[in-house]
Amino acid sequence: MSEHLLEVKNLKEYFSVRNGVGKTLPLKAVDDVSFTIEKGETLGLVGESGCGKTTVGRTILRLYKPTGGQVLFKGEEVNDKNIGHMRKKMQMVFQDPYSSLDPRMTVEDIIGEPLDVHKLYANRKERRDKILELMSFVGLNAEHATRYAHEFSGGQRQRIGIARALAVNPEFIVCDEPVSALDVSIQAQVINMFEELQEKLGVAYLFIAHDLLVVHHISKRIAVMYLGKIVEIADADELNEQPIHPYTQSLLSAVPIPDPDVTRSRKRIVLEGDVPSPLNMPSGCPFRTRCRYATEQCAREMPTLTDRGNGHQVACWNK
């Protein structure tokens, strides 16, 4: 069996937070997360706001130094010593197109900066040709090159960010909700662009999003996160049709379906209670305080991901 393109092993990211009396507590944003991504594959990562999805992506790329665990790219561990070299292979498209672009730089300089850092051109003409090619690929015109980020709409700014990520021809891209700021019609264009790029270059994605319909469309597999932990991983179609974890079932029951008859016949699974604080996690399973199937075992022991067949992994004692 060939090695994985990306392998995340027991990744942890804890932040120190002071409470009201000055005591420092660990906020477990990512707690013992493991998964793999193959070459040319898209793994979707979904979950509620605050569950740690974005932190996973940032920690993989070492924008946050991990508290524990390993990230392996083609079998080589990503660390402080080689991260500069790894930047050519792994890139990120950020969620917020307003704060992720330098307002003092023109579009040409923003997209050309990775080319400058990694010295990927022989002369200025080649540099500009590459920049214009990237701009064309993401739907921007050549006359946009001399403009600044504040002169563009949110959707256009995100296209600039995508072009910047593509500049070094990466093999893996973390897509942190890359279409959440775009109109629905533009979302479809950008998603199709991601798929075309994957087919052409064999690039792999960790696609982070809230929209389960988008994630199901673009992903081969989907991982579901809750309070810093992955609770279920499966093939996208299987997860959509046969979710096992109660949290996944609740998420999918909230997905709108454009068919009134189907919508009326569906049963919405409403979770009771609030998401626990990551500063004061419940014992055992983190989801047990909102789970209708919770037992005493759930309060005592943390469930681990177990394979239920066909690579469908679930962390639950009762399902």
ChimeraX commands (.cxc) that place a marker at each C-alpha (Angstrom):
marker #1 position 0.00,0.00,0.00 radius 0.5
marker #1 position 1.41,3.40,-0.96 radius 0.5
marker #1 position 1.98,6.03,1.71 radius 0.5
marker #1 position -0.66,8.65,2.34 radius 0.5
marker #1 position -0.20,12.14,0.95 radius 0.5
marker #1 position -1.10,13.60,4.35 radius 0.5
marker #1 position -1.33,11.76,7.65 radius 0.5
marker #1 position -2.47,13.46,10.85 radius 0.5
marker #1 position -1.70,11.49,14.01 radius 0.5
marker #1 position -3.21,12.36,17.41 radius 0.5
marker #1 position -3.06,16.09,16.68 radius 0.5
marker #1 position -3.63,18.37,19.68 radius 0.5
marker #1 position -3.86,22.14,19.89 radius 0.5
marker #1 position -4.39,23.62,23.35 radius 0.5
marker #1 position -4.52,27.35,24.09 radius 0.5
marker #1 position -3.86,28.83,27.53 radius 0.5
marker #1 position -6.76,30.98,28.71 radius 0.5
marker #1 position -7.07,32.95,31.96 radius 0.5
marker #1 position -10.34,32.72,33.83 radius 0.5
marker #1 position -11.93,35.43,35.96 radius 0.5
marker #1 position -9.72,34.77,38.99 radius 0.5
marker #1 position -6.45,34.80,37.06 radius 0.5
marker #1 position -6.02,31.02,36.83 radius 0.5
marker #1 position -4.67,29.66,33.53 radius 0.5
marker #1 position -6.71,26.86,31.98 radius 0.5
marker #1 position -6.12,24.80,28.82 radius 0.5
marker #1 position -8.66,25.36,26.05 radius 0.5
marker #1 position -8.63,22.12,24.05 radius 0.5
marker #1 position -9.45,23.42,20.58 radius 0.5
marker #1 position -8.20,20.22,18.91 radius 0.5
marker #1 position -7.93,17.09,21.01 radius 0.5
marker #1 position -6.41,13.88,19.64 radius 0.5
marker #1 position -7.49,14.17,15.99 radius 0.5
marker #1 position -6.29,11.61,13.44 radius 0.5
marker #1 position -7.07,11.15,9.73 radius 0.5
marker #1 position -5.41,10.61,6.36 radius 0.5
marker #1 position -5.79,12.19,2.93 radius 0.5
marker #1 position -4.69,10.51,-0.30 radius 0.5
marker #1 position -3.28,12.19,-3.39 radius 0.5
marker #1 position -6.02,13.91,-5.37 radius 0.5
marker #1 position -8.63,13.29,-2.65 radius 0.5
marker #1 position -10.96,15.76,-0.96 radius 0.5
marker #1 position -11.73,15.22,2.71 radius 0.5
marker #1 position -14.61,17.36,3.93 radius 0.5
marker #1 position -14.51,18.57,7.54 radius 0.5
marker #1 position -17.80,19.72,9.07 radius 0.5
marker #1 position -19.18,20.67,12.45 radius 0.5
marker #1 position -20.66,23.55,14.45 radius 0.5
marker #1 position -18.88,26.87,14.84 radius 0.5
marker #1 position -16.18,26.59,17.48 radius 0.5
marker #1 position -15.67,22.85,17.13 radius 0.5
marker #1 position -12.05,23.27,15.99 radius 0.5
marker #1 position -12.29,22.81,12.20 radius 0.5
marker #1 position -10.25,25.87,11.27 radius 0.5
marker #1 position -7.74,25.19,14.04 radius 0.5
marker #1 position -7.10,21.75,12.55 radius 0.5
marker #1 position -6.30,23.31,9.17 radius 0.5
marker #1 position -4.07,26.01,10.63 radius 0.5
marker #1 position -2.21,23.54,12.83 radius 0.5
marker #1 position -1.55,21.19,9.91 radius 0.5
marker #1 position 0.17,24.07,8.10 radius 0.5
marker #1 position 1.93,25.08,11.33 radius 0.5
marker #1 position 0.32,28.49,11.47 radius 0.5
marker #1 position -0.26,27.28,15.03 radius 0.5
marker #1 position 2.46,25.20,16.64 radius 0.5
marker #1 position 0.80,21.92,17.69 radius 0.5
marker #1 position 0.63,21.02,21.37 radius 0.5
marker #1 position 1.04,17.36,20.50 radius 0.5
marker #1 position 0.77,14.79,17.73 radius 0.5
marker #1 position 2.30,14.59,14.27 radius 0.5
marker #1 position 1.58,15.79,10.74 radius 0.5
marker #1 position 3.25,13.73,8.01 radius 0.5
marker #1 position 3.40,14.83,4.37 radius 0.5
marker #1 position 4.45,12.00,2.07 radius 0.5
marker #1 position 5.89,10.27,5.10 radius 0.5
marker #1 position 7.99,13.29,6.18 radius 0.5
marker #1 position 7.09,14.95,9.45 radius 0.5
marker #1 position 6.19,18.62,9.14 radius 0.5
marker #1 position 8.19,20.62,11.70 radius 0.5
marker #1 position 9.77,24.02,12.31 radius 0.5
marker #1 position 12.91,23.07,10.39 radius 0.5
marker #1 position 11.26,22.09,7.09 radius 0.5
marker #1 position 8.08,24.16,7.08 radius 0.5
marker #1 position 9.59,26.70,4.69 radius 0.5
marker #1 position 10.16,23.95,2.13 radius 0.5
marker #1 position 6.73,22.44,2.84 radius 0.5
marker #1 position 5.01,25.74,2.04 radius 0.5
marker #1 position 5.55,24.97,-1.67 radius 0.5
marker #1 position 3.60,21.73,-1.25 radius 0.5
marker #1 position 0.88,22.82,1.19 radius 0.5
marker #1 position -1.15,26.02,0.96 radius 0.5
marker #1 position -4.30,27.51,2.45 radius 0.5
marker #1 position -7.30,29.47,1.22 radius 0.5
marker #1 position -8.52,31.52,4.17 radius 0.5
marker #1 position -12.14,32.02,5.16 radius 0.5
marker #1 position -12.16,35.82,5.45 radius 0.5
marker #1 position -11.24,37.51,2.15 radius 0.5
marker #1 position -11.19,40.89,3.89 radius 0.5
marker #1 position -8.48,40.24,6.48 radius 0.5
marker #1 position -6.37,37.70,4.56 radius 0.5
marker #1 position -5.21,40.17,1.87 radius 0.5
marker #1 position -2.70,42.97,2.51 radius 0.5
marker #1 position -4.51,46.28,1.77 radius 0.5
marker #1 position -1.19,47.94,0.86 radius 0.5
marker #1 position -0.40,45.50,-1.97 radius 0.5
marker #1 position -1.79,45.37,-5.49 radius 0.5
marker #1 position -3.38,42.18,-6.79 radius 0.5
marker #1 position -0.28,41.51,-8.86 radius 0.5
marker #1 position 1.97,41.71,-5.81 radius 0.5
marker #1 position -0.37,39.61,-3.64 radius 0.5
marker #1 position -0.46,36.76,-6.15 radius 0.5
marker #1 position 3.21,37.22,-7.04 radius 0.5
marker #1 position 4.50,37.12,-3.46 radius 0.5
marker #1 position 4.68,33.29,-3.28 radius 0.5
marker #1 position 6.53,33.32,-6.60 radius 0.5
marker #1 position 9.01,35.80,-5.12 radius 0.5
marker #1 position 9.51,33.86,-1.89 radius 0.5
marker #1 position 10.15,30.54,-3.64 radius 0.5
marker #1 position 11.94,32.06,-6.67 radius 0.5
marker #1 position 9.65,30.43,-9.23 radius 0.5
marker #1 position 10.41,32.62,-12.24 radius 0.5
marker #1 position 13.44,33.51,-14.34 radius 0.5
marker #1 position 12.59,37.12,-15.17 radius 0.5
marker #1 position 9.94,39.78,-14.63 radius 0.5
marker #1 position 8.08,38.90,-17.81 radius 0.5
marker #1 position 7.71,35.28,-16.74 radius 0.5
marker #1 position 6.52,36.43,-13.33 radius 0.5
marker #1 position 3.82,38.66,-14.82 radius 0.5
marker #1 position 2.76,35.98,-17.31 radius 0.5
marker #1 position 2.27,33.50,-14.46 radius 0.5
marker #1 position 0.28,36.03,-12.45 radius 0.5
marker #1 position -2.01,36.86,-15.38 radius 0.5
marker #1 position -2.53,33.14,-16.05 radius 0.5
marker #1 position -3.53,32.56,-12.44 radius 0.5
marker #1 position -5.88,35.55,-12.51 radius 0.5
marker #1 position -7.53,34.27,-15.67 radius 0.5
marker #1 position -7.96,30.85,-14.14 radius 0.5
marker #1 position -9.93,32.21,-11.17 radius 0.5
marker #1 position -12.03,34.56,-13.29 radius 0.5
marker #1 position -10.19,37.88,-12.84 radius 0.5
marker #1 position -9.27,40.21,-15.69 radius 0.5
marker #1 position -5.78,41.48,-16.52 radius 0.5
marker #1 position -6.76,45.07,-15.72 radius 0.5
marker #1 position -7.41,44.00,-12.11 radius 0.5
marker #1 position -3.68,43.43,-11.57 radius 0.5
marker #1 position -2.90,47.02,-10.58 radius 0.5
marker #1 position -5.84,47.44,-8.21 radius 0.5
marker #1 position -5.94,47.03,-4.44 radius 0.5
marker #1 position -8.01,44.59,-2.38 radius 0.5
marker #1 position -10.47,47.24,-1.10 radius 0.5
marker #1 position -11.59,47.88,-4.69 radius 0.5
marker #1 position -13.11,44.39,-5.03 radius 0.5
marker #1 position -16.21,42.62,-3.77 radius 0.5
marker #1 position -15.93,39.80,-1.24 radius 0.5
marker #1 position -16.21,37.18,-3.95 radius 0.5
marker #1 position -13.49,38.77,-6.04 radius 0.5
marker #1 position -11.22,39.04,-3.01 radius 0.5
marker #1 position -11.63,35.34,-2.36 radius 0.5
marker #1 position -10.65,34.64,-5.96 radius 0.5
marker #1 position -7.45,36.60,-5.35 radius 0.5
marker #1 position -6.76,34.44,-2.30 radius 0.5
marker #1 position -7.33,31.28,-4.31 radius 0.5
marker #1 position -4.98,32.48,-7.06 radius 0.5
marker #1 position -2.32,33.20,-4.41 radius 0.5
marker #1 position -2.64,29.67,-3.03 radius 0.5
marker #1 position -2.30,28.17,-6.51 radius 0.5
marker #1 position 0.80,30.20,-7.40 radius 0.5
marker #1 position 3.28,27.56,-6.14 radius 0.5
marker #1 position 1.44,24.57,-7.68 radius 0.5
marker #1 position 0.77,22.93,-4.30 radius 0.5
marker #1 position -0.12,19.26,-3.88 radius 0.5
marker #1 position -2.39,19.93,-0.90 radius 0.5
marker #1 position -4.62,22.89,-0.01 radius 0.5
marker #1 position -6.53,23.59,3.19 radius 0.5
marker #1 position -9.76,25.26,2.06 radius 0.5
marker #1 position -11.16,27.05,5.11 radius 0.5
marker #1 position -14.76,27.78,4.13 radius 0.5
marker #1 position -13.63,29.22,0.79 radius 0.5
marker #1 position -17.14,29.80,-0.57 radius 0.5
marker #1 position -18.96,31.01,2.55 radius 0.5
marker #1 position -18.51,34.69,1.56 radius 0.5
marker #1 position -19.72,34.20,-2.00 radius 0.5
marker #1 position -23.14,34.43,-3.64 radius 0.5
marker #1 position -24.74,31.08,-4.41 radius 0.5
marker #1 position -24.16,31.38,-8.17 radius 0.5
marker #1 position -20.50,32.28,-7.60 radius 0.5
marker #1 position -20.14,29.41,-5.12 radius 0.5
marker #1 position -20.94,26.94,-7.88 radius 0.5
marker #1 position -18.34,28.49,-10.17 radius 0.5
marker #1 position -15.63,28.37,-7.50 radius 0.5
marker #1 position -16.45,24.79,-6.50 radius 0.5
marker #1 position -16.29,23.74,-10.16 radius 0.5
marker #1 position -12.95,25.52,-10.38 radius 0.5
marker #1 position -11.62,23.54,-7.41 radius 0.5
marker #1 position -12.76,20.31,-9.06 radius 0.5
marker #1 position -11.18,21.22,-12.39 radius 0.5
marker #1 position -7.91,22.01,-10.65 radius 0.5
marker #1 position -8.01,18.69,-8.84 radius 0.5
marker #1 position -8.63,16.79,-12.05 radius 0.5
marker #1 position -5.87,18.67,-13.88 radius 0.5
marker #1 position -3.15,18.77,-11.20 radius 0.5
marker #1 position -4.12,15.98,-8.81 radius 0.5
marker #1 position -4.18,18.40,-5.87 radius 0.5
marker #1 position -5.76,17.21,-2.61 radius 0.5
marker #1 position -8.02,19.28,-0.35 radius 0.5
marker #1 position -9.05,19.47,3.26 radius 0.5
marker #1 position -12.36,21.23,2.61 radius 0.5
marker #1 position -13.70,22.90,5.75 radius 0.5
marker #1 position -17.30,24.13,5.62 radius 0.5
marker #1 position -20.65,24.42,7.38 radius 0.5
marker #1 position -22.74,23.69,4.30 radius 0.5
marker #1 position -23.22,19.92,4.21 radius 0.5
marker #1 position -24.62,20.05,0.67 radius 0.5
marker #1 position -21.44,21.72,-0.60 radius 0.5
marker #1 position -19.22,19.33,1.35 radius 0.5
marker #1 position -21.10,16.28,0.08 radius 0.5
marker #1 position -20.82,17.52,-3.51 radius 0.5
marker #1 position -17.07,18.12,-3.50 radius 0.5
marker #1 position -15.78,15.52,-1.01 radius 0.5
marker #1 position -14.86,11.87,-1.40 radius 0.5
marker #1 position -14.94,11.37,2.37 radius 0.5
marker #1 position -16.36,13.46,5.20 radius 0.5
marker #1 position -15.17,13.85,8.80 radius 0.5
marker #1 position -17.52,15.26,11.45 radius 0.5
marker #1 position -16.07,17.22,14.39 radius 0.5
marker #1 position -17.56,18.02,17.77 radius 0.5
marker #1 position -15.74,19.92,20.53 radius 0.5
marker #1 position -12.27,19.30,19.16 radius 0.5
marker #1 position -12.76,15.63,18.34 radius 0.5
marker #1 position -13.70,13.72,15.22 radius 0.5
marker #1 position -16.81,11.66,15.97 radius 0.5
marker #1 position -17.40,10.08,12.54 radius 0.5
marker #1 position -15.54,9.57,9.24 radius 0.5
marker #1 position -17.01,7.86,6.19 radius 0.5
marker #1 position -17.42,7.93,2.43 radius 0.5
marker #1 position -19.46,11.01,1.52 radius 0.5
marker #1 position -22.40,9.08,0.06 radius 0.5
marker #1 position -22.49,6.57,2.91 radius 0.5
marker #1 position -22.35,9.27,5.57 radius 0.5
marker #1 position -25.18,11.14,3.86 radius 0.5
marker #1 position -27.37,8.05,3.54 radius 0.5
marker #1 position -26.45,6.11,6.68 radius 0.5
marker #1 position -25.12,8.40,9.43 radius 0.5
marker #1 position -24.42,6.51,12.64 radius 0.5
marker #1 position -23.35,9.05,15.27 radius 0.5
marker #1 position -26.30,10.93,16.86 radius 0.5
marker #1 position -24.57,14.26,16.21 radius 0.5
marker #1 position -24.13,13.50,12.51 radius 0.5
marker #1 position -27.77,12.43,12.30 radius 0.5
marker #1 position -28.84,15.76,13.80 radius 0.5
marker #1 position -26.69,17.77,11.39 radius 0.5
marker #1 position -28.03,15.95,8.36 radius 0.5
marker #1 position -31.64,16.26,9.52 radius 0.5
marker #1 position -31.22,20.05,9.34 radius 0.5
marker #1 position -30.06,20.07,5.71 radius 0.5
marker #1 position -32.81,21.61,3.54 radius 0.5
marker #1 position -34.13,19.47,0.69 radius 0.5
marker #1 position -35.85,21.24,-2.24 radius 0.5
marker #1 position -38.83,18.87,-2.25 radius 0.5
marker #1 position -41.89,19.82,-0.14 radius 0.5
marker #1 position -43.15,16.22,0.08 radius 0.5
marker #1 position -39.80,14.91,1.33 radius 0.5
marker #1 position -39.41,17.84,3.72 radius 0.5
marker #1 position -42.82,17.23,5.31 radius 0.5
marker #1 position -42.07,13.54,5.83 radius 0.5
marker #1 position -38.66,14.11,7.41 radius 0.5
marker #1 position -38.16,14.15,11.17 radius 0.5
marker #1 position -35.98,16.98,12.42 radius 0.5
marker #1 position -33.61,15.88,15.19 radius 0.5
marker #1 position -33.28,18.86,17.52 radius 0.5
marker #1 position -30.41,18.80,19.99 radius 0.5
marker #1 position -31.26,20.00,23.49 radius 0.5
marker #1 position -28.93,22.01,25.69 radius 0.5
marker #1 position -25.90,24.11,24.84 radius 0.5
marker #1 position -22.48,23.11,23.59 radius 0.5
marker #1 position -20.24,22.60,26.66 radius 0.5
marker #1 position -17.35,24.97,27.19 radius 0.5
marker #1 position -14.00,23.64,25.91 radius 0.5
marker #1 position -12.56,25.04,29.16 radius 0.5
marker #1 position -14.78,22.72,31.20 radius 0.5
marker #1 position -15.29,19.57,29.15 radius 0.5
marker #1 position -17.69,16.90,30.42 radius 0.5
marker #1 position -16.23,13.57,31.46 radius 0.5
marker #1 position -16.30,10.69,29.01 radius 0.5
marker #1 position -17.94,11.44,25.67 radius 0.5
marker #1 position -18.03,15.20,24.96 radius 0.5
marker #1 position -21.41,14.84,23.22 radius 0.5
marker #1 position -23.18,13.00,26.05 radius 0.5
marker #1 position -24.72,16.14,27.58 radius 0.5
marker #1 position -26.82,16.60,24.42 radius 0.5
marker #1 position -27.27,12.96,23.39 radius 0.5
marker #1 position -30.58,11.14,23.75 radius 0.5
marker #1 position -28.77,7.77,23.91 radius 0.5
marker #1 position -26.30,8.69,26.69 radius 0.5
marker #1 position -25.62,6.06,29.37 radius 0.5
marker #1 position -23.39,5.77,32.43 radius 0.5
marker #1 position -20.63,4.33,30.25 radius 0.5
marker #1 position -20.69,7.52,28.15 radius 0.5
marker #1 position -19.99,9.53,31.32 radius 0.5
marker #1 position -17.14,7.24,32.39 radius 0.5
marker #1 position -15.24,6.50,29.20 radius 0.5
marker #1 position -14.22,8.40,26.09 radius 0.5
marker #1 position -15.28,6.45,22.97 radius 0.5
marker #1 position -12.64,5.94,20.29 radius 0.5
marker #1 position -13.12,5.80,16.53 radius 0.5
marker #1 position -13.90,2.21,15.55 radius 0.5
marker #1 position -14.41,0.86,12.04 radius 0.5
marker #1 position -17.98,-0.30,11.40 radius 0.5
marker #1 position -17.14,-1.59,7.91 radius 0.5
marker #1 position -16.19,0.02,4.58 radius 0.5
marker #1 position -13.91,2.44,6.42 radius 0.5
marker #1 position -16.89,3.97,8.24 radius 0.5
marker #1 position -15.45,5.02,11.61 radius 0.5
marker #1 position -17.59,6.15,14.54 radius 0.5
marker #1 position -16.80,7.23,18.10 radius 0.5
marker #1 position -19.92,6.16,20.02 radius 0.5
marker #1 position -20.69,3.52,22.64 radius 0.5
marker #1 position -24.37,3.06,21.81 radius 0.5
marker #1 position -24.62,3.30,18.01 radius 0.5
marker link #1:1,2 radius 0.2
marker link #1:2,3 radius 0.2
marker link #1:3,4 radius 0.2
marker link #1:4,5 radius 0.2
marker link #1:5,6 radius 0.2
marker link #1:6,7 radius 0.2
marker link #1:7,8 radius 0.2
marker link #1:8,9 radius 0.2
marker link #1:9,10 radius 0.2
marker link #1:10,11 radius 0.2
marker link #1:11,12 radius 0.2
marker link #1:12,13 radius 0.2
marker link #1:13,14 radius 0.2
marker link #1:14,15 radius 0.2
marker link #1:15,16 radius 0.2
marker link #1:16,17 radius 0.2
marker link #1:17,18 radius 0.2
marker link #1:18,19 radius 0.2
marker link #1:19,20 radius 0.2
marker link #1:20,21 radius 0.2
marker link #1:21,22 radius 0.2
marker link #1:22,23 radius 0.2
marker link #1:23,24 radius 0.2
marker link #1:24,25 radius 0.2
marker link #1:25,26 radius 0.2
marker link #1:26,27 radius 0.2
marker link #1:27,28 radius 0.2
marker link #1:28,29 radius 0.2
marker link #1:29,30 radius 0.2
marker link #1:30,31 radius 0.2
marker link #1:31,32 radius 0.2
marker link #1:32,33 radius 0.2
marker link #1:33,34 radius 0.2
marker link #1:34,35 radius 0.2
marker link #1:35,36 radius 0.2
marker link #1:36,37 radius 0.2
marker link #1:37,38 radius 0.2
marker link #1:38,39 radius 0.2
marker link #1:39,40 radius 0.2
marker link #1:40,41 radius 0.2
marker link #1:41,42 radius 0.2
marker link #1:42,43 radius 0.2
marker link #1:43,44 radius 0.2
marker link #1:44,45 radius 0.2
marker link #1:45,46 radius 0.2
marker link #1:46,47 radius 0.2
marker link #1:47,48 radius 0.2
marker link #1:48,49 radius 0.2
marker link #1:49,50 radius 0.2
marker link #1:50,51 radius 0.2
marker link #1:51,52 radius 0.2
marker link #1:52,53 radius 0.2
marker link #1:53,54 radius 0.2
marker link #1:54,55 radius 0.2
marker link #1:55,56 radius 0.2
marker link #1:56,57 radius 0.2
marker link #1:57,58 radius 0.2
marker link #1:58,59 radius 0.2
marker link #1:59,60 radius 0.2
marker link #1:60,61 radius 0.2
marker link #1:61,62 radius 0.2
marker link #1:62,63 radius 0.2
marker link #1:63,64 radius 0.2
marker link #1:64,65 radius 0.2
marker link #1:65,66 radius 0.2
marker link #1:66,67 radius 0.2
marker link #1:67,68 radius 0.2
marker link #1:68,69 radius 0.2
marker link #1:69,70 radius 0.2
marker link #1:70,71 radius 0.2
marker link #1:71,72 radius 0.2
marker link #1:72,73 radius 0.2
marker link #1:73,74 radius 0.2
marker link #1:74,75 radius 0.2
marker link #1:75,76 radius 0.2
marker link #1:76,77 radius 0.2
marker link #1:77,78 radius 0.2
marker link #1:78,79 radius 0.2
marker link #1:79,80 radius 0.2
marker link #1:80,81 radius 0.2
marker link #1:81,82 radius 0.2
marker link #1:82,83 radius 0.2
marker link #1:83,84 radius 0.2
marker link #1:84,85 radius 0.2
marker link #1:85,86 radius 0.2
marker link #1:86,87 radius 0.2
marker link #1:87,88 radius 0.2
marker link #1:88,89 radius 0.2
marker link #1:89,90 radius 0.2
marker link #1:90,91 radius 0.2
marker link #1:91,92 radius 0.2
marker link #1:92,93 radius 0.2
marker link #1:93,94 radius 0.2
marker link #1:94,95 radius 0.2
marker link #1:95,96 radius 0.2
marker link #1:96,97 radius 0.2
marker link #1:97,98 radius 0.2
marker link #1:98,99 radius 0.2
marker link #1:99,100 radius 0.2
marker link #1:100,101 radius 0.2
marker link #1:101,102 radius 0.2
marker link #1:102,103 radius 0.2
marker link #1:103,104 radius 0.2
marker link #1:104,105 radius 0.2
marker link #1:105,106 radius 0.2
marker link #1:106,107 radius 0.2
marker link #1:107,108 radius 0.2
marker link #1:108,109 radius 0.2
marker link #1:109,110 radius 0.2
marker link #1:110,111 radius 0.2
marker link #1:111,112 radius 0.2
marker link #1:112,113 radius 0.2
marker link #1:113,114 radius 0.2
marker link #1:114,115 radius 0.2
marker link #1:115,116 radius 0.2
marker link #1:116,117 radius 0.2
marker link #1:117,118 radius 0.2
marker link #1:118,119 radius 0.2
marker link #1:119,120 radius 0.2
marker link #1:120,121 radius 0.2
marker link #1:121,122 radius 0.2
marker link #1:122,123 radius 0.2
marker link #1:123,124 radius 0.2
marker link #1:124,125 radius 0.2
marker link #1:125,126 radius 0.2
marker link #1:126,127 radius 0.2
marker link #1:127,128 radius 0.2
marker link #1:128,129 radius 0.2
marker link #1:129,130 radius 0.2
marker link #1:130,131 radius 0.2
marker link #1:131,132 radius 0.2
marker link #1:132,133 radius 0.2
marker link #1:133,134 radius 0.2
marker link #1:134,135 radius 0.2
marker link #1:135,136 radius 0.2
marker link #1:136,137 radius 0.2
marker link #1:137,138 radius 0.2
marker link #1:138,139 radius 0.2
marker link #1:139,140 radius 0.2
marker link #1:140,141 radius 0.2
marker link #1:141,142 radius 0.2
marker link #1:142,143 radius 0.2
marker link #1:143,144 radius 0.2
marker link #1:144,145 radius 0.2
marker link #1:145,146 radius 0.2
marker link #1:146,147 radius 0.2
marker link #1:147,148 radius 0.2
marker link #1:148,149 radius 0.2
marker link #1:149,150 radius 0.2
marker link #1:150,151 radius 0.2
marker link #1:151,152 radius 0.2
marker link #1:152,153 radius 0.2
marker link #1:153,154 radius 0.2
marker link #1:154,155 radius 0.2
marker link #1:155,156 radius 0.2
marker link #1:156,157 radius 0.2
marker link #1:157,158 radius 0.2
marker link #1:158,159 radius 0.2
marker link #1:159,160 radius 0.2
marker link #1:160,161 radius 0.2
marker link #1:161,162 radius 0.2
marker link #1:162,163 radius 0.2
marker link #1:163,164 radius 0.2
marker link #1:164,165 radius 0.2
marker link #1:165,166 radius 0.2
marker link #1:166,167 radius 0.2
marker link #1:167,168 radius 0.2
marker link #1:168,169 radius 0.2
marker link #1:169,170 radius 0.2
marker link #1:170,171 radius 0.2
marker link #1:171,172 radius 0.2
marker link #1:172,173 radius 0.2
marker link #1:173,174 radius 0.2
marker link #1:174,175 radius 0.2
marker link #1:175,176 radius 0.2
marker link #1:176,177 radius 0.2
marker link #1:177,178 radius 0.2
marker link #1:178,179 radius 0.2
marker link #1:179,180 radius 0.2
marker link #1:180,181 radius 0.2
marker link #1:181,182 radius 0.2
marker link #1:182,183 radius 0.2
marker link #1:183,184 radius 0.2
marker link #1:184,185 radius 0.2
marker link #1:185,186 radius 0.2
marker link #1:186,187 radius 0.2
marker link #1:187,188 radius 0.2
marker link #1:188,189 radius 0.2
marker link #1:189,190 radius 0.2
marker link #1:190,191 radius 0.2
marker link #1:191,192 radius 0.2
marker link #1:192,193 radius 0.2
marker link #1:193,194 radius 0.2
marker link #1:194,195 radius 0.2
marker link #1:195,196 radius 0.2
marker link #1:196,197 radius 0.2
marker link #1:197,198 radius 0.2
marker link #1:198,199 radius 0.2
marker link #1:199,200 radius 0.2
marker link #1:200,201 radius 0.2
marker link #1:201,202 radius 0.2
marker link #1:202,203 radius 0.2
marker link #1:203,204 radius 0.2
marker link #1:204,205 radius 0.2
marker link #1:205,206 radius 0.2
marker link #1:206,207 radius 0.2
marker link #1:207,208 radius 0.2
marker link #1:208,209 radius 0.2
marker link #1:209,210 radius 0.2
marker link #1:210,211 radius 0.2
marker link #1:211,212 radius 0.2
marker link #1:212,213 radius 0.2
marker link #1:213,214 radius 0.2
marker link #1:214,215 radius 0.2
marker link #1:215,216 radius 0.2
marker link #1:216,217 radius 0.2
marker link #1:217,218 radius 0.2
marker link #1:218,219 radius 0.2
marker link #1:219,220 radius 0.2
marker link #1:220,221 radius 0.2
marker link #1:221,222 radius 0.2
marker link #1:222,223 radius 0.2
marker link #1:223,224 radius 0.2
marker link #1:224,225 radius 0.2
marker link #1:225,226 radius 0.2
marker link #1:226,227 radius 0.2
marker link #1:227,228 radius 0.2
marker link #1:228,229 radius 0.2
marker link #1:229,230 radius 0.2
marker link #1:230,231 radius 0.2
marker link #1:231,232 radius 0.2
marker link #1:232,233 radius 0.2
marker link #1:233,234 radius 0.2
marker link #1:234,235 radius 0.2
marker link #1:235,236 radius 0.2
marker link #1:236,237 radius 0.2
marker link #1:237,238 radius 0.2
marker link #1:238,239 radius 0.2
marker link #1:239,240 radius 0.2
marker link #1:240,241 radius 0.2
marker link #1:241,242 radius 0.2
marker link #1:242,243 radius 0.2
marker link #1:243,244 radius 0.2
marker link #1:244,245 radius 0.2
marker link #1:245,246 radius 0.2
marker link #1:246,247 radius 0.2
marker link #1:247,248 radius 0.2
marker link #1:248,249 radius 0.2
marker link #1:249,250 radius 0.2
marker link #1:250,251 radius 0.2
marker link #1:251,252 radius 0.2
marker link #1:252,253 radius 0.2
marker link #1:253,254 radius 0.2
marker link #1:254,255 radius 0.2
marker link #1:255,256 radius 0.2
marker link #1:256,257 radius 0.2
marker link #1:257,258 radius 0.2
marker link #1:258,259 radius 0.2
marker link #1:259,260 radius 0.2
marker link #1:260,261 radius 0.2
marker link #1:261,262 radius 0.2
marker link #1:262,263 radius 0.2
marker link #1:263,264 radius 0.2
marker link #1:264,265 radius 0.2
marker link #1:265,266 radius 0.2
marker link #1:266,267 radius 0.2
marker link #1:267,268 radius 0.2
marker link #1:268,269 radius 0.2
marker link #1:269,270 radius 0.2
marker link #1:270,271 radius 0.2
marker link #1:271,272 radius 0.2
marker link #1:272,273 radius 0.2
marker link #1:273,274 radius 0.2
marker link #1:274,275 radius 0.2
marker link #1:275,276 radius 0.2
marker link #1:276,277 radius 0.2
marker link #1:277,278 radius 0.2
marker link #1:278,279 radius 0.2
marker link #1:279,280 radius 0.2
marker link #1:280,281 radius 0.2
marker link #1:281,282 radius 0.2
marker link #1:282,283 radius 0.2
marker link #1:283,284 radius 0.2
marker link #1:284,285 radius 0.2
marker link #1:285,286 radius 0.2
marker link #1:286,287 radius 0.2
marker link #1:287,288 radius 0.2
marker link #1:288,289 radius 0.2
marker link #1:289,290 radius 0.2
marker link #1:290,291 radius 0.2
marker link #1:291,292 radius 0.2
marker link #1:292,293 radius 0.2
marker link #1:293,294 radius 0.2
marker link #1:294,295 radius 0.2
marker link #1:295,296 radius 0.2
marker link #1:296,297 radius 0.2
marker link #1:297,298 radius 0.2
marker link #1:298,299 radius 0.2
marker link #1:299,300 radius 0.2
marker link #1:300,301 radius 0.2
marker link #1:301,302 radius 0.2
marker link #1:302,303 radius 0.2
marker link #1:303,304 radius 0.2
marker link #1:304,305 radius 0.2
marker link #1:305,306 radius 0.2
marker link #1:306,307 radius 0.2
marker link #1:307,308 radius 0.2
marker link #1:308,309 radius 0.2
marker link #1:309,310 radius 0.2
marker link #1:310,311 radius 0.2
marker link #1:311,312 radius 0.2
marker link #1:312,313 radius 0.2
marker link #1:313,314 radius 0.2
marker link #1:314,315 radius 0.2
marker link #1:315,316 radius 0.2
marker link #1:316,317 radius 0.2
marker link #1:317,318 radius 0.2
marker link #1:318,319 radius 0.2
view
